[in-house]
Amino acid sequence: MKRQVKSGSRAVEPVRALPRSVLASGWLRNAPPGVLDAVSNAARRQRFSDGEMIFARGDPPTYFCMVLSGRVRMSRVSTGGRESVYSVIGRGRWFGEISLLDGKPRTHDAFAVGNTELMVLSQRDFHRLLAAHPEGMQLIVQQICARLRVAFDHAQSAAQAPIDARMAARLLELADRTDHVVRISAEDLGDMVNRSRQTVAKYLQAWEDAGLIRREYRQIELLDPAALKRLARR
């Protein structure tokens, strides 16, 4: 069962042991040392087990997060009870900044996929850091613009691209930077490309037979990313 965990109810640990190379991802990719050090001093680590809720749609904006290990599934549940997956967020990516910037409730549910560790920056520390380091706001804006561009690409792809091209593009987007592994189920991938689990599983089986991927439980390893990139460009 998916369980909601309030931010004040779990143990936290400092992140000072993390090197700057780990912190310098997402909106902090091109951040000056002063901003990286300020984040390191203020942020904390939090751990979540597989399927555990990190925050719920409608919750107040209490913190900004980066995935240190594991994955985070962002989704919404319709009035009919169907979950639609918006994104699966992997290692080194930040999430949750929109609500912190506009002060409005969370727009999606966030669940841990596998044992997941996050770096968490509280709302108060987030605004304090941006006040002390105004260049951080420009970095945040750049991250939001990058996500908007991806969203526009997905919208165009959904309207025009074949299903296998959309699947390939999503897998490449979600793939881990080092080992080309995507921790996702066929059902979640189907939700992301608006197709049934059965349809997605059929294409995945064909790709596995062709040596493009290798599947395990809730995991897809990309054996031939170059071939998938050709499919995605169709």
C-alpha positions as CSV (number, residue, x, y, z in Angstrom):
1,M,0.0,0.0,0.0
2,K,1.2,3.5,-0.8
3,R,1.9,5.4,2.4
4,Q,2.1,9.2,2.8
5,V,5.0,10.4,4.9
6,K,4.9,14.0,6.3
7,S,8.2,15.9,6.0
8,G,8.5,16.3,9.8
9,S,8.0,12.6,10.7
10,R,11.3,11.0,9.4
11,A,14.9,11.2,10.3
12,V,17.1,13.5,8.2
13,E,20.9,13.6,7.8
14,P,23.2,16.4,6.7
15,V,24.6,16.3,3.1
16,R,28.0,17.9,3.8
17,A,29.8,14.7,2.9
18,L,28.5,15.0,-0.7
19,P,31.1,16.4,-3.1
20,R,30.3,19.4,-5.3
21,S,30.3,17.1,-8.4
22,V,27.2,15.4,-7.0
23,L,25.5,18.6,-6.1
24,A,26.2,20.2,-9.4
25,S,23.3,18.8,-11.4
26,G,20.0,20.0,-12.6
27,W,19.6,23.7,-11.7
28,L,23.0,23.6,-9.9
29,R,24.8,22.3,-13.0
30,N,26.5,25.6,-13.7
31,A,26.2,27.1,-10.2
32,P,29.2,29.0,-8.7
33,P,30.9,27.4,-5.6
34,G,29.2,29.8,-3.2
35,V,25.7,28.5,-4.2
36,L,26.8,24.9,-4.0
37,D,28.2,25.4,-0.6
38,A,25.1,27.2,0.6
39,V,22.9,24.3,-0.6
40,S,25.3,21.7,1.0
41,N,25.0,23.5,4.3
42,A,21.2,23.8,4.3
43,A,20.1,20.5,2.7
44,R,19.4,17.2,4.3
45,R,19.0,13.6,3.2
46,Q,15.8,11.6,3.4
47,R,15.2,8.0,2.6
48,F,12.0,6.4,1.3
49,S,11.1,2.8,0.7
50,D,9.6,1.4,-2.6
51,G,6.1,2.8,-3.1
52,E,6.2,5.2,-0.3
53,M,4.5,8.6,-0.9
54,I,6.9,11.6,-0.7
55,F,4.2,14.2,-1.1
56,A,0.6,14.2,-2.3
57,R,-1.2,16.4,-4.8
58,G,-2.7,19.3,-2.8
59,D,0.0,19.3,-0.1
60,P,1.6,22.6,0.9
61,P,5.0,23.3,-0.7
62,T,7.4,22.3,2.1
63,Y,10.6,21.3,0.3
64,F,12.6,21.1,-3.0
65,C,14.3,17.7,-3.7
66,M,17.1,16.1,-5.7
67,V,17.2,12.3,-6.3
68,L,20.4,10.9,-5.0
69,S,19.5,7.2,-5.6
70,G,16.4,5.4,-6.8
71,R,13.6,7.0,-8.7
72,V,10.5,9.2,-8.1
73,R,7.2,8.7,-10.0
74,M,5.1,11.8,-10.5
75,S,1.5,11.1,-11.2
76,R,-2.1,12.1,-10.8
77,V,-5.2,9.9,-10.1
78,S,-8.4,10.7,-12.0
79,T,-11.8,10.8,-10.4
80,G,-12.3,7.3,-11.8
81,G,-9.3,6.0,-9.9
82,R,-6.9,5.7,-12.9
83,E,-3.3,6.8,-12.3
84,S,-1.7,8.8,-15.1
85,V,2.1,8.9,-14.8
86,Y,3.6,12.3,-15.7
87,S,7.3,11.5,-15.3
88,V,9.7,9.2,-13.6
89,I,12.5,11.3,-12.1
90,G,16.0,9.7,-12.0
91,R,19.3,10.3,-10.2
92,G,20.7,13.8,-10.3
93,R,17.3,15.5,-11.1
94,W,15.5,18.1,-9.0
95,F,11.8,18.4,-8.6
96,G,9.2,20.3,-6.6
97,E,10.3,23.9,-7.4
98,I,7.0,25.1,-9.0
99,S,5.0,25.0,-5.8
100,L,7.9,26.6,-3.8
101,L,8.0,29.5,-6.3
102,D,4.3,30.3,-6.5
103,G,3.3,29.2,-3.0
104,K,0.5,27.0,-4.3
105,P,-0.3,23.3,-3.4
106,R,1.5,20.4,-5.1
107,T,0.2,19.6,-8.5
108,H,1.1,15.8,-8.5
109,D,1.6,12.9,-6.2
110,A,5.2,11.8,-5.8
111,F,6.1,8.2,-4.9
112,A,9.5,6.4,-4.4
113,V,10.3,3.8,-7.1
114,G,12.6,1.4,-5.3
115,N,14.5,2.4,-2.2
116,T,15.1,6.1,-2.8
117,E,17.3,8.7,-1.2
118,L,16.6,12.4,-1.7
119,M,18.5,15.6,-0.9
120,V,15.9,17.9,0.6
121,L,16.0,21.7,0.8
122,S,13.3,23.2,2.9
123,Q,11.0,26.0,1.7
124,R,12.5,28.4,4.2
125,D,16.1,27.6,3.3
126,F,15.2,27.6,-0.5
127,H,14.0,31.2,-0.3
128,R,16.8,32.2,2.1
129,L,19.4,30.8,-0.3
130,L,17.9,32.6,-3.3
131,A,17.8,35.9,-1.4
132,A,21.5,35.5,-0.5
133,H,22.5,34.3,-4.0
134,P,20.2,35.9,-6.6
135,E,22.1,34.1,-9.4
136,G,20.3,31.0,-8.1
137,M,16.9,32.3,-9.4
138,Q,18.3,32.5,-12.9
139,L,19.4,28.9,-12.6
140,I,16.0,27.9,-11.5
141,V,14.4,29.7,-14.4
142,Q,16.7,27.9,-16.8
143,Q,15.6,24.6,-15.4
144,I,11.9,25.4,-15.8
145,C,12.5,26.6,-19.3
146,A,14.2,23.3,-20.2
147,R,11.3,21.3,-18.8
148,L,8.8,23.4,-20.8
149,R,10.8,22.6,-24.0
150,V,10.6,18.9,-23.1
151,A,6.9,19.2,-22.4
152,F,6.3,20.9,-25.8
153,D,8.3,18.2,-27.5
154,H,6.2,15.5,-25.8
155,A,3.0,17.2,-26.9
156,Q,4.1,17.4,-30.5
157,S,5.3,13.8,-30.4
158,A,2.0,12.6,-28.9
159,A,0.1,14.2,-31.7
160,Q,2.4,13.1,-34.6
161,A,4.9,10.4,-33.8
162,P,4.2,6.6,-34.0
163,I,3.9,4.8,-30.7
164,D,7.3,3.0,-31.0
165,A,9.0,6.4,-31.6
166,R,7.3,7.8,-28.5
167,M,8.3,4.8,-26.4
168,A,11.9,5.0,-27.5
169,A,12.1,8.8,-26.8
170,R,10.7,8.3,-23.3
171,L,13.1,5.5,-22.5
172,L,16.1,7.5,-23.7
173,E,14.9,10.5,-21.6
174,L,14.6,8.4,-18.5
175,A,17.7,6.3,-18.9
176,D,20.3,6.5,-16.3
177,R,23.3,8.5,-17.4
178,T,25.9,5.8,-16.6
179,D,24.3,2.3,-17.1
180,H,21.4,3.0,-19.5
181,V,18.9,1.4,-17.1
182,V,15.3,2.6,-16.8
183,R,13.5,1.4,-13.7
184,I,9.9,1.5,-14.9
185,S,7.0,-1.0,-15.5
186,A,5.3,-1.5,-18.9
187,E,2.1,-0.1,-17.3
188,D,3.9,3.1,-16.2
189,L,5.5,3.5,-19.6
190,G,2.1,2.9,-21.2
191,D,0.6,5.7,-19.1
192,M,3.4,8.1,-20.2
193,V,2.7,7.4,-23.9
194,N,-1.0,7.0,-23.5
195,R,-1.2,3.4,-24.6
196,S,-2.2,0.2,-22.8
197,R,0.3,-2.0,-21.0
198,Q,-0.4,-4.8,-23.5
199,T,0.5,-2.6,-26.5
200,V,3.7,-1.4,-24.8
201,A,4.6,-4.9,-23.8
202,K,4.3,-6.1,-27.4
203,Y,6.8,-3.5,-28.6
204,L,9.1,-4.2,-25.7
205,Q,9.1,-7.9,-26.5
206,A,10.0,-7.2,-30.1
207,W,12.8,-4.9,-29.1
208,E,14.1,-7.5,-26.7
209,D,14.0,-10.2,-29.4
210,A,16.0,-7.8,-31.7
211,G,18.6,-7.2,-29.0
212,L,17.8,-3.5,-28.4
213,I,16.8,-3.9,-24.7
214,R,16.9,-6.4,-21.8
215,R,14.0,-6.6,-19.5
216,E,13.8,-7.6,-15.8
217,Y,11.1,-6.9,-13.2
218,R,10.2,-3.2,-13.4
219,Q,13.5,-2.5,-15.2
220,I,14.6,-2.0,-18.8
221,E,18.2,-2.0,-19.8
222,L,19.0,-0.2,-23.1
223,L,21.5,-2.4,-24.9
224,D,21.5,-0.4,-28.2
225,P,20.7,3.3,-27.4
226,A,21.8,4.3,-31.0
227,A,19.1,2.1,-32.5
228,L,16.5,3.5,-30.1
229,K,17.6,7.1,-31.0
230,R,16.9,6.2,-34.7
231,L,13.5,5.0,-33.7
232,A,12.8,8.1,-31.7
233,R,13.6,10.3,-34.7
234,R,10.9,8.7,-36.9
